[in-house]
């Protein structure tokens, strides 16, 4: 097997296939460790770390995250914290971790090598020739190393985990913008940002403001990841350098800006956009798309790494079964895609509405009637694949949302119109390698 990409999705699927005794080559274009945004993990990641044998190592580089804190401008002194220990299902882990992605991704990649995966870094894939399903055969992968040498690989299966590069989705014309949602972000790392007291020190803080929301994620070394996810129409107004624009954005949210008094920038500030996209399919004969190589919605609930890794587990199971029982391959691949889409869909419903006035009201004044509050906590923890009582309680929550929306129809329609308008915008002011590509 050939896995394209050495982020969490690629490392996970490669490691799981190696654990199943499969011969795997992983091709990563960068040299790890390398910077990546997305430092906040979910409780449902924790069992996956145990399966991969890296739980203790990740705990050593991370800081415990027991919940998520939400603040609205109208009540800056009354934040609301959702603790994972109150999730509806008793088997949901009570905490997660905040990590530097450079360390985290490197650790997962090294673990793949430890498990027997042939990891090749600074190798860029530039062609994949998929076998004709009618004739059978193997997939041909062509890549180039840092010295310019051409490398060729023959594989029974190709797993695309190339992240936002979306290598196969682009080549096969599967990728499309998400017509329901779009966002852009600006972010950096800072020192001297106050943390919450006690066990809340590692919790993520989320601040709503007029153009989106702001995150603050504490890291183990004392730094704080700070960023704003905004409607693209707002970020398109940027006329200054990213650092200045981030500070100007923070000023629009007084409780966040107040917390940043005394903060010192610890590195570059970057902007990135057009987060939301999806592929028309996640599989075909001889290939699978995993993680961001398949779809990405929005970073608001820190779901990216969990979707990537849980998808990696499912992809490894599907590939292993396909190789064991080739005649049933289509069934296994369809089941893989169905499961992944289910998880993304359940996150997406809340993500699309997160900035709405009605959702802010429900988040800041929750009621646990029919287990609704606990069900939302379960979703925030990443419990999106199972058909348990969580889904029944979330249906009740959705009903309350729609009723409240009807009672506040003018504001609800204004938000809907803004969201749809921004979904059509294309942001071109990104400064990350992915944006430049």
C-alpha positions in Angstrom: 0.0 0.0 0.0 1.0 3.6 -0.6 -0.2 6.3 1.7 0.2 9.9 0.5 0.7 12.3 3.3 2.2 12.1 6.8 -0.3 14.1 8.9 -2.5 12.5 11.4 -4.7 10.8 8.8 -1.8 9.3 6.9 0.2 8.3 9.9 -2.9 6.6 11.4 -4.0 4.6 8.4 -0.4 3.6 7.7 0.2 2.5 11.4 -3.1 0.5 11.5 -2.3 -1.3 8.3 1.2 -2.1 9.6 -0.4 -3.4 12.8 -2.5 -5.7 10.5 0.7 -7.0 8.9 0.4 -5.1 5.6 3.4 -3.7 3.7 3.0 0.1 3.7 5.0 3.0 2.2 4.2 6.5 3.4 5.2 9.4 1.2 5.4 12.8 3.0 6.3 16.0 1.1 7.7 17.9 4.1 10.4 17.2 6.7 9.0 16.7 10.2 8.7 18.4 12.6 6.9 21.2 10.7 4.3 23.8 11.8 0.6 23.1 11.5 -2.4 24.8 13.0 -5.1 22.8 14.8 -3.7 22.1 18.3 -6.9 21.1 20.1 -7.9 17.5 20.3 -11.2 15.7 21.4 -11.8 13.1 24.1 -12.7 10.5 21.5 -9.2 10.8 20.2 -7.9 9.2 23.4 -8.9 5.6 22.7 -7.3 5.8 19.3 -4.0 6.8 20.9 -4.2 3.7 23.1 -4.8 1.5 20.0 -1.7 3.1 18.3 0.4 2.7 21.4 1.1 6.4 21.8 -1.1 7.5 24.6 1.7 8.0 27.2 3.9 9.8 24.6 1.1 12.2 23.7 0.3 12.9 27.3 3.9 13.9 27.8 3.8 16.5 25.0 0.3 17.8 25.7 -1.7 19.6 28.4 -5.0 18.2 29.7 -8.2 19.7 28.2 -11.2 19.0 30.4 -13.7 21.2 28.6 -14.5 24.1 26.3 -15.3 27.6 27.4 -17.7 29.9 25.5 -18.1 33.7 25.9 -20.5 36.1 24.2 -19.9 39.9 23.9 -23.2 40.6 25.7 -22.0 38.8 28.8 -18.2 39.0 28.9 -18.0 38.2 32.6 -20.2 35.1 32.4 -18.5 32.5 30.3 -20.0 29.0 29.9 -17.8 25.9 30.2 -18.9 22.6 29.0 -17.0 19.7 30.7 -16.5 16.5 28.9 -17.1 14.5 32.0 -20.8 15.3 31.7 -21.2 13.6 28.3 -24.3 11.5 27.9 -22.5 8.2 27.3 -20.6 6.9 30.3 -17.8 5.5 28.2 -16.8 8.9 26.8 -13.3 9.9 28.0 -13.5 12.8 30.4 -10.6 14.8 28.9 -8.5 15.4 25.8 -5.2 17.2 25.1 -3.9 20.4 23.6 -0.7 19.8 21.6 1.8 21.6 19.4 1.0 20.0 16.1 4.7 20.0 15.0 5.4 17.7 18.0 2.2 15.7 17.7 2.4 15.0 14.0 6.1 14.1 14.2 5.3 11.7 17.1 2.6 9.9 15.0 4.9 9.7 12.0 7.8 8.2 14.1 5.3 5.7 15.5 4.4 4.6 12.0 8.1 3.9 11.3 8.4 2.1 14.6 5.5 -0.2 13.5 7.3 -1.1 10.3 6.0 1.5 7.8 8.5 2.7 5.3 8.4 6.5 5.8 9.9 8.6 3.1 10.0 12.4 3.9 10.6 15.2 1.4 9.0 13.1 -1.3 6.3 14.7 -3.4 3.8 12.6 -5.3 3.1 14.1 -8.8 1.3 11.2 -10.5 -1.0 8.3 -9.7 -2.2 6.0 -12.4 -5.1 4.0 -11.2 -5.7 0.5 -12.6 -8.6 -0.1 -14.9 -11.2 -1.9 -12.8 -12.3 -4.1 -15.7 -8.7 -5.4 -16.2 -7.5 -5.4 -12.6 -3.9 -4.8 -11.7 -2.1 -2.4 -9.4 -1.9 1.3 -8.9 1.2 3.1 -10.1 2.5 6.0 -8.0 5.2 8.4 -9.2 7.0 10.8 -6.9 10.1 13.0 -6.7 12.5 13.3 -3.8 14.4 16.4 -2.5 17.3 15.7 -4.9 15.0 15.6 -7.9 15.2 11.8 -8.3 12.0 10.1 -9.7 10.6 7.3 -7.5 8.1 4.8 -8.7 5.8 2.6 -6.5 3.4 -0.2 -7.3 0.5 -0.6 -4.8 -2.6 -2.7 -4.4 -4.2 0.3 -2.8 -3.5 4.1 -2.6 -4.7 6.0 0.4 -4.8 9.8 -0.2 -4.1 11.6 3.1 -2.6 14.6 1.5 -4.7 17.1 3.6 -5.7 20.3 2.0 -3.6 19.5 -1.0 -6.4 17.1 -1.9 -4.2 15.4 -4.5 -6.5 12.7 -5.8 -9.7 14.7 -5.4 -8.2 17.4 -7.6 -6.9 15.0 -10.2 -10.1 13.0 -10.4 -12.2 16.2 -10.4 -14.0 15.2 -7.2 -13.4 18.3 -5.1 -16.0 21.1 -4.8 -16.5 24.1 -2.6 -19.1 23.5 0.2 -22.2 25.5 -0.9 -23.4 25.5 2.7 -20.5 27.1 4.5 -17.2 29.0 4.1 -14.8 30.6 6.5 -11.3 32.2 6.7 -8.9 32.4 9.6 -6.0 34.5 10.9 -3.8 33.1 13.7 -0.5 33.0 15.6 1.2 31.9 18.8 1.7 34.3 21.7 3.4 34.2 25.1 2.2 35.8 28.3 -1.5 35.2 27.8 -3.2 34.4 31.1 -4.7 30.9 31.6 -7.7 29.8 33.5 -7.2 28.6 37.1 -6.8 25.0 38.2 -7.9 22.2 36.0 -9.3 24.7 33.5 -5.8 25.8 32.6 -5.8 23.6 29.5 -9.3 24.3 28.3 -9.9 25.9 24.9 -11.6 29.3 25.1 -14.0 30.4 22.3 -15.2 34.0 22.0 -18.0 35.0 19.6 -17.8 38.4 18.0 -19.6 40.1 15.1 -17.6 38.5 12.3 -17.2 35.0 13.6 -15.3 33.6 16.6 -11.9 33.7 18.3 -10.0 30.8 19.8 -7.4 30.6 22.5 -5.7 27.2 23.0 -3.1 26.8 25.8 0.0 24.8 25.0 2.3 23.0 27.3 5.3 25.3 26.9 3.4 28.3 28.1 2.4 29.6 24.7 -1.1 30.3 23.6 -2.5 29.6 20.1 -4.7 32.5 19.2 -6.8 32.9 16.1 -10.0 34.2 14.6 -12.3 32.3 12.2 -14.3 34.8 10.3 -16.7 35.2 7.5 -14.6 35.6 4.3 -16.2 39.0 3.6 -14.5 40.3 6.7 -11.1 38.9 6.1 -11.2 40.2 2.5 -11.1 43.7 4.0 -7.6 43.2 5.2 -5.3 46.0 4.0 -2.6 45.6 6.6 0.0 42.9 7.4 -1.5 39.8 9.1 -0.1 40.7 12.6 -1.8 44.1 12.6 -5.1 42.7 11.3 -5.2 40.0 14.0 -4.7 42.7 16.7 -7.4 44.8 15.1 -9.7 41.8 15.0 -9.1 41.0 18.7 -10.1 44.6 19.5 -13.5 43.9 18.1 -14.0 41.4 21.0 -13.4 43.2 24.3 -13.1 40.1 26.5 -10.6 38.5 24.2 -8.6 41.7 23.7 -8.5 42.3 27.5 -7.0 38.8 28.0 -4.4 39.6 25.4 -3.0 42.7 27.3 0.7 42.0 27.8 0.8 39.2 25.2 3.9 38.9 23.0 3.9 37.4 19.6 6.0 34.3 19.5 6.1 33.7 15.7 4.6 34.7 12.4 0.9 35.4 12.0 -0.8 33.7 9.0 -4.1 33.9 7.2 -5.8 31.1 5.4 -9.2 30.7 3.7 -11.7 28.7 1.9 -11.8 26.1 4.6 -15.0 24.3 3.6 -14.8 21.9 0.7 -15.9 18.3 0.1 -15.4 15.6 -2.5 -18.2 13.9 -4.4 -16.9 10.5 -3.3 -14.3 9.2 -0.8 -13.4 6.0 -2.7 -13.0 4.2 -6.0 -11.4 1.1 -7.3 -8.0 0.9 -5.7 -8.1 4.2 -3.7 -9.5 5.9 -0.6 -9.6 9.6 0.5 -9.0 10.2 4.2 -9.3 13.2 6.5 -8.8 16.7 4.9 -8.0 15.0 1.6 -11.7 14.1 1.4 -13.5 17.0 3.2 -13.1 19.8 5.7 -15.8 21.9 7.2 -14.6 24.3 9.9 -12.2 24.2 12.9 -14.7 25.4 15.4 -15.2 22.2 17.4 -11.6 20.9 16.9 -13.0 18.1 14.9 -10.3 18.0 12.2 -7.7 15.7 13.8 -10.4 13.4 15.1 -12.2 13.0 11.7 -8.7 12.4 10.2 -7.7 9.7 12.7 -11.0 8.0 13.1 -11.2 8.0 9.3 -7.8 6.5 9.2 -8.9 3.6 11.4 -11.9 3.0 9.2 -9.8 3.2 6.1 -7.3 0.7 7.3 -10.1 -1.7 8.2 -11.7 -1.3 4.8 -8.4 -1.7 2.9 -7.5 -4.8 4.9 -10.9 -6.4 4.2 -10.7 -5.5 0.5 -7.4 -7.3 0.2 -8.7 -10.3 2.2 -11.9 -10.6 0.3 -11.6 -8.8 -3.1 -15.0 -9.8 -4.3 -16.6 -7.8 -1.5 -14.4 -4.7 -2.0 -17.3 -2.5 -3.2 -19.3 -3.2 -0.1 -16.4 -2.5 2.3 -15.6 0.8 0.6 -19.2 2.0 0.6 -19.4 1.2 4.3 -16.2 3.2 4.9 -17.6 6.2 3.1 -21.0 6.0 4.7 -19.5 6.0 8.2 -17.2 8.9 7.5 -20.0 11.0 5.9 -22.2 10.3 9.0 -19.6 11.7 11.3 -18.9 14.8 9.2 -22.7 15.4 8.7 -23.4 15.3 12.5 -20.6 17.8 13.2 -21.7 20.0 10.2 -25.2 20.6 11.4 -24.0 22.5 14.4 -21.0 24.1 12.7 -23.2 25.7 10.0 -25.3 27.3 12.7 -22.6 28.1 15.3 -22.5 31.8 14.6 -26.3 32.3 14.5 -27.9 34.4 17.3 -30.2 31.5 18.2 -27.3 29.1 18.7 -25.4 31.6 20.8 -28.5 31.9 23.0 -28.8 28.1 23.4 -25.2 27.6 24.1 -25.1 30.3 26.8 -28.3 29.2 28.5 -28.5 25.4 28.1 -31.2 23.2 29.4 -30.7 19.5 30.0 -34.3 18.5 29.3 -34.3 15.1 27.4 -30.5 15.1 28.0 -30.0 17.9 25.4 -27.1 19.7 27.1 -25.3 16.4 27.7 -25.9 15.4 24.1 -24.2 18.6 22.9 -21.3 17.8 25.2 -21.1 14.4 23.7 -20.9 15.9 20.2 -18.2 18.4 21.4 -16.3 15.3 22.7 -16.5 13.7 19.2 -19.2 11.1 19.8 -20.6 11.4 16.3 -20.4 7.9 14.8 -22.5 5.8 17.1 -26.3 5.5 17.0 -26.9 5.9 20.7 -29.2 7.9 22.9 -27.0 10.9 22.1 -28.6 11.1 18.6 -32.2 11.1 20.1 -31.3 13.9 22.5 -29.7 15.9 19.7 -32.9 15.6 17.7 -34.7 17.3 20.6 -32.0 20.0 20.7 -32.5 20.6 16.9 -36.2 20.9 17.5 -35.7 23.6 20.1 -33.3 25.4 17.8 -35.8 25.5 14.9 -38.6 26.7 17.2 -36.4 29.5 18.5 -35.4 30.4 15.0 -39.0 30.7 14.1 -39.6 33.0 17.1 -36.7 35.2 16.0 -37.3 35.0 12.3 -35.9 38.4 11.1 -32.5 37.8 12.8 -32.5 34.1 11.7 -33.1 35.1 8.1 -30.4 37.8 8.2 -27.9 35.2 9.5 -28.9 32.7 6.9 -28.5 35.2 4.1 -25.0 36.2 5.4 -23.9 32.6 5.6 -25.1 31.8 2.1 -23.5 35.0 0.7 -20.2 34.1 2.3 -20.3 30.5 1.1 -20.0 31.9 -2.5 -17.0 34.1 -1.7 -13.4 33.1 -2.6 -10.7 34.3 -0.3 -7.3 34.9 -1.9 -5.4 36.6 0.9 -4.0 33.4 2.5 -0.3 33.3 3.5 0.1 29.6 4.3 1.8 27.1 1.9 -1.6 25.5 1.3 -3.0 28.8 0.2 0.0 29.6 -2.0 -0.3 26.2 -3.7 
